[in-house]
């Protein structure tokens, strides 16, 4: 994805105060970071806020980036992942409070996934159906534990290799593979159960 | 995951090779052993199917498009610069503006915006207050100022009126000085024999003695006598009268602003 020398030059220009170089970095990586945040957090609003936070943190810590220690994209992904984990921990208490305050009928997460899925037999348009399927998978992804979810996002949605994922998540490569396998299997079981109930 | 051996492969080893197998990087004897274990193990077989299914589901997820405002917001929050060229909105063609609107937009509105700032408004308020207090103390009535007519004819009339006043004042002052000079001449004619030194001694402007004592002496010396116009006794008003005992000789009585005892 990136030419190491080009990115290193961009980073040096950024540190020197070149606003154009920073703008190039933002243009190059905003889509990737936004997608990671969106798949992890689940909502567009949260993803926007988190993406902005990621870039603010990048801008402040850019001088600490060392090209000899790894690719820039891995460094960026590590920052993103750390912020996502922090966000998850912060909102975990809110989610627990919400689940205690709300009844099962009014809380979306309290319902089985099959009850959240609209009737799939009706839409005639294929694109609409694809969009609904994607939304279903997206919701199912949100049901996974954060460890499995982040591994799946980085591997299957961002096409990172296992070594980069291991660096970003700070776990051994074998653990990464195991999490990916378990995550895929759990997602499939969740979706199979959902569609079996719908059918 | 249970750790039992099937077809010469443990489940842990299967789990490690599962990702490689799904990625298609496993081949040869390793792939054969992997597939044999998947067929025989009741745990790992379904795991392979589910992992493959989950991978296919995730492949169906496409990238989402970030909002158009994301990049400008990021740049504004990091560098503080709102990059206008990143905004996708196309500007409408600018209508023609008159010179007055141009002046208004480029000078008046910014100036008015500056003046409206609280600190400047407070300064202007204080300045106005100081000015109004000064005018009040100086006796300037705002109604008089407002009633001034600024028509050219009115200004011309005011000019001539003021000029006439000045001319009259100068004429009056000249008449007074002429009369004063005549009286001084008359006095000099009346008392030619007075000795110089004694007269010099009684001069009011003699600073060799204390002023207060000199004034007292002068007051006591003058008494009810008439003071001639030539005497240096400060501001006075002339009042020419005729002495009944000697109608030919003019006598001048002088009234000063000081109280004579």
Contacts between the chains, C-beta under 8 A, distances in Angstrom:
chain1	res1	chain2	res2	distance
A	19	B	79	5.3
A	19	B	81	6.4
A	22	B	75	7.6
A	22	B	78	6.9
A	22	B	79	6.3
A	23	B	75	6.2
A	23	B	83	6.7
A	26	B	71	5.7
A	26	B	74	5.3
A	26	B	75	6.2
A	26	B	78	7.8
A	27	B	71	6.4
A	30	B	66	5.8
A	30	B	70	5.8
A	30	B	71	5.6
A	30	B	74	6.5
A	31	B	63	7.0
A	31	B	65	7.9
A	31	B	66	5.6
A	34	B	64	7.3
A	34	B	66	4.1
A	34	B	70	6.4
A	35	B	63	5.4
A	35	B	64	5.9
A	35	B	66	7.9
A	38	B	64	5.5
A	39	B	61	7.6
A	44	B	64	7.8
A	44	B	67	7.3
A	48	B	66	7.8
A	48	B	67	6.3
A	48	B	70	6.0
A	48	B	73	7.6
A	51	B	66	7.3
A	51	B	70	6.4
A	51	B	74	7.2
A	52	B	70	7.6
A	52	B	73	6.0
A	52	B	74	5.6
A	52	B	77	5.8
A	55	B	74	4.6
A	55	B	77	7.6
A	55	B	78	5.9
A	56	B	74	7.9
A	56	B	77	5.9
A	56	B	78	5.8
A	59	B	78	4.2
A	59	B	79	7.7
A	130	B	60	7.7
A	133	B	60	6.5
A	134	B	60	6.4
A	134	B	61	5.7
A	134	B	62	6.8
A	137	B	57	5.1
A	137	B	58	7.0
A	137	B	60	6.4
A	137	B	61	5.7
A	138	B	61	6.7
A	140	B	57	7.8
A	141	B	58	7.7
A	141	B	61	7.9
A	152	B	54	7.9
A	152	B	58	6.3
A	156	B	55	6.3
A	156	B	58	4.0
A	156	B	59	7.0
A	157	B	58	6.6
A	157	B	61	6.3
A	157	B	63	7.9
A	162	B	19	7.2
A	174	B	16	6.0
A	177	B	15	7.5
A	177	B	16	6.0
A	177	B	18	7.3
A	177	B	19	4.4
A	178	B	15	5.8
A	178	B	16	7.5
A	180	B	19	5.8
A	181	B	15	6.0
A	181	B	18	4.8
A	181	B	19	6.2
A	181	B	47	7.0
A	181	B	51	5.2
A	183	B	54	7.0
A	184	B	50	6.9
A	184	B	51	4.3
A	184	B	52	7.7
A	184	B	53	7.7
A	184	B	54	3.1
A	184	B	55	5.2
A	184	B	58	7.2
A	185	B	47	5.6
A	185	B	50	3.7
A	185	B	51	4.9
A	185	B	54	5.8
A	186	B	50	7.9
A	186	B	54	7.3
A	187	B	54	4.1
A	187	B	57	6.1
A	187	B	58	7.1
A	188	B	49	7.9
A	188	B	50	4.3
A	188	B	51	7.2
A	188	B	53	3.8
A	188	B	54	3.8
A	188	B	57	6.5
A	189	B	50	5.9
A	191	B	53	7.8
A	191	B	54	7.8
A	191	B	57	5.8
A	192	B	53	7.2
